[in-house]
């Protein structure tokens, strides 16, 4: 199990980013260069957008170009082909890819953690308790996703037989309508679609899926190819320093209201109603270790992944 912020680059010498311990951030170079980002139209990309609009990236000497992708795995494909340098990827997809040796990536910034309020299983009006979910259809965004794992783990904790439950891929914006039409009895939703579904369809939840053993569960991170990170350590550290300030700002609805309407279909008033994730300001292999642990508990992962080697340390003084 991970024990904290340790580095990743075996075989490198000296006192660089990948040598095994956090180093003093120091004064950034005047111009570090360009970083090409793959963003998603979700709240997880908001902090990077804040760093761009508030000048945090520029202050660290990096210029940003960005492209919006529909899903993290699509952005990863673009990153592997060299079209972008970093992207947001959910951690379940990250560990699945590492197990299959699809890629060799590192976590540059831990992007967000779910809270009991920000990630919920909304249900139809006939579902009064967790036991009513037996034999029902549940929307989980994508097969094998963290959403499915959270639901499965929670139902296991409630000793509910899942053999007759059908887990169906339903996109977050469509969950409310799918429940209203009777296509599913429940569905996992995140912001901003959670608040919209609650307001438009009057949906509620009968059990938290981010609580107890899954409380404050790590969801996604900014990742890069290991090879790129090793060759561009100045860019990586500059990006990390900028994102520390942006992650702090992302906890403010007032700050999010300045950037979220440009990422998702939501207005400033709706932003003020959102149930926010937690946005970490430092990386932790111990925290990230919870993801493969949950995956293994639900038979979604068999490989032993060295999480210490996966997580880049956040520069001290950032």
HELIX and SHEET records of a PDB file:
HELIX    1   1 UNK A   43  UNK A   45  5                                   3    
HELIX    2   2 UNK A   46  UNK A   53  1                                   8    
HELIX    3   3 UNK A   56  UNK A   59  1                                   4    
HELIX    4   4 UNK A   72  UNK A   80  1                                   9    
HELIX    5   5 UNK A   91  UNK A   99  1                                   9    
HELIX    6   6 UNK A  130  UNK A  133  5                                   4    
HELIX    7   7 UNK A  146  UNK A  157  1                                  12    
HELIX    8   8 UNK A  172  UNK A  174  5                                   3    
HELIX    9   9 UNK A  175  UNK A  180  1                                   6    
HELIX   10  10 UNK A  193  UNK A  201  1                                   9    
HELIX   11  11 UNK A  212  UNK A  214  5                                   3    
HELIX   12  12 UNK A  226  UNK A  231  1                                   6    
HELIX   13  13 UNK A  233  UNK A  250  1                                  18    
HELIX   14  14 UNK A  253  UNK A  256  1                                   4    
HELIX   15  15 UNK A  260  UNK A  262  5                                   3    
HELIX   16  16 UNK A  268  UNK A  271  1                                   4    
HELIX   17  17 UNK A  285  UNK A  297  1                                  13    
HELIX   18  18 UNK A  307  UNK A  310  1                                   4    
SHEET    1   A 5 UNK A  62  UNK A  69  0                                        
SHEET    2   A 5 UNK A  33  UNK A  40  1                                        
SHEET    3   A 5 UNK A  86  UNK A  90  1                                        
SHEET    4   A 5 UNK A 218  UNK A 225 -1                                        
SHEET    5   A 5 UNK A 105  UNK A 113 -1                                        
SHEET    1   B 5 UNK A 166  UNK A 168  0                                        
SHEET    2   B 5 UNK A 137  UNK A 139  1                                        
SHEET    3   B 5 UNK A 186  UNK A 190  1                                        
SHEET    4   B 5 UNK A 119  UNK A 123 -1                                        
SHEET    5   B 5 UNK A 204  UNK A 205 -1                                        
END                                                                             
